Amino acid sequence: MPSKPLQSIRTVPQFGRHSIGLFDDQSILFALAVARDDVQNDADVAREFHTNYPDWSKHTLPSWKEDEPIPSNTPIDLRDWQRGQKLLRDWLPNVARFDRLMPKRRTEVLYAVNEMLSMFDSHGSLFIGPAGLEFRSDSGGESVLGLCVRSMVRFMVPSDWPPSRLGRCANPKCKQWFIRPPPKRGTVRRYCSDKHANSARAMQFRRRKKKEAATK
């Protein structure tokens, strides 16, 4: 996992609004958290936001109504998290092997992502800030949907992270998406944590012993 995630959501003084780093580790970790099976409501999304952005841990994120304007001091808009979650769950299996997709399928995935990216062109602007390339929303905070869409771009740009950095935990009781560290000596991390790796090995050991006992 990345060792030093950026505190990427910050206030832009001259505009009185928040901006968010597009390709920082923190935004991607939050997006992958939204894709998890145990994230099922606004409170779960708010919990993951505060976990991944501790600088905002004391900032309450209310459930705004669909047609209600978002105050400019709100760092993120939770209302569209379900759309973001669905897109991530649909996209992640393809994005994780984007460089190995057949040309036709790769074009289809690119089109789907670019189509969603174009939705946000009129809702904010890009600029270079302390976190690198940043997005500033014109209507209060960034949306969860927008963050989820843009978080996938990093794995699809040839000069940035390879798709293989996206992994899905091999522990059958987890299956959570995570960011792999750069491979060492050809090894590829298969589990999201050492704890899940150890429990998976223990399960395999017990199954093997049970099978050996059954054949005696």
N, C-alpha and C positions, 0 to 999 in steps of 0.2 A: 504494500500500500504506500502511497506517497507519504513522505516523511514530514513535509512542511506545507500543508495546504494554505492557500492564500486567504486572507480576510477580504474577499473581493467585493462584497456589497458595501458601497460607501456613498456618502452624500456628495453631490456635486454642488458646491456653494453658489456658483454663479447662476445655477438654474433652480436650486431648491428642491431637486429631485434626486433619486438614487440611481446609481449606475452599478452594473455588475460585470465582472470579468467573464469573457466568453469561454476561454479555453483553459481556465485554471482548474486545478485538481478538485477544489472544493465544490465547484458547481457540478462537476461530473459525478462526484460522490453523492451529492444530494439527489441528482437525477436518478442514479442507480438505486438509491434508497426508495424513491417514489415508486419504482417498478416492482418492489418486493410484494409478495403475497400478503404480508401482514399489515400493509398500509391500506386501510379500508375507509377512512373518513378524514374530514378536515383536521381533526385533532391529531391523527397519526402523521399527516403531512406537516403540520406545525411542529410536532415533536422532532421530526427528522430535520426540519429547517433549523431549529434551535440547536440540535446536536451538531450539525455540519457548519453552522455559522454561530459559534458561541458568543461573538461580540454582540449578537442580537438576541441573546437568550432571555433578556428581560423585556423584550418588546412583544406585546400581545398581538396575535394575529386573529382578529375576529372573522366570522363567516359573513362576508358581505353579500347582499342580495344581488341578483344578476344585473339589474339595471341601475345599481347604486354606484355613484362615482367613488373611486378610491382616493383617500387623502394622500397628499404628496409625501407625507412622512412615513408611509407604509412601504417597507422594503420589498415585499412580494405579495402578489395577488393569488390567493389560493383557489379561486372559484373554478378554474379550468383544470385542476390537477387530474381529474379522471380521464380527460382527453389525453393529457400528457402521459399518464400511466399506460393507457391503451396503446398509444403510438409506440412507446418504448418497448412494450411487450411484443408488439408486432415487428418492430425494426431490429431489436437487439440480436436475434439469431442471425440475421443477414449482415448487420454491421460488424459483428464479431468475426466474420469471415469474408469481409467485403473484398479484400484483395484476392480471394480465391473463387469468387462468384463467376459464373459464366457471363460473358459480355452482355447478353440480353437482360439477365437478372440484375446485373450491376447497374445498367442504365435505368431499369425500373425503380430500383431503390434510390438512385440519385434523383430521379424525377420526383419521387414521393417526398424526399427530404427538401429539395429545392422548392417544391410547391408550397410546403409548409413555411419555409423560411421567407418566401415572398409575402406571406400573410402579415408579417410583422414589419415590413418595410415602411408602412405608413403610420406605425405606432411608436416609432422611436428613431434613434440614430446611433451610428457607430462612431467611436472616436478612440484615440490612443490615450490611455491614462496610466496610473501607477500599476494596475494589474495587467497591462498590455492592451490588447484590443478589448474595449468595453462597449456595452450596450446601455443606452439611456432611454428609458421609457418616457413617452410624452404624457402618460396618464397614470401618475402615481408610480407604484413599484413594478418590477418585472413580474411577468406571469409565470406560473409553474409550467404551463404548456410551452411558452416560448423558451424557457430555460431547458426543458427536456429536449426540444427540437434542436437547439443550438449545441447541446452537449454532445450530440452524435457527430457533429462536423469534424471534431478533432481526429476521429478514427477514420475519416474518409478523405483527408487531405494528405497527399503523398509525402509531403515534407514534415508531417507531424507524427503523432503516435500511430504505429501500425495497428490494424484491427486485432492482432493477436494479443494486444495488451488487455483486451476485454476477455474476461473469463467467467465461466459459470461454475459455481462450486460443485465438485463431484460428489460431495456428501449427499446421499439420497434424501436426507431429512432437511436439507437446506436449499440447494439449487439457486442460491442468490447470485446475482451478477456482481462482479467486483473488478477492480483494476489490478492487473498483474504487474509486479515489478519487472524491470528489464531482465530477460533470461540470463542465467549464469551457467556457463559451460554446457549449454544446450538443454538445460532442464527447464521445464515449463510448469509453473505453479498451477495445481489443479484444485486447490481448496482456498476458500476465502480467509481462512485463519488456521493457525496451528492446532487450535482446539478441535476444529472440524476434521482436520487431517488425521489427528490421533484417534478420534472417535470412529472415523471411517475404517481405519486400519484395525481397530479393535473389533468392529463388526465383522470385517473380513476374516480375522483370525478365528472368531467364534464360529462363523459359518464353515470354515475349513475344518476345524476340529469336530464339528457336528457331523460333517460329511464323512470324515475319516472314521468316526465312531460307528456310523451307520453301515459302513462297508465291512466292518470286522465281523 
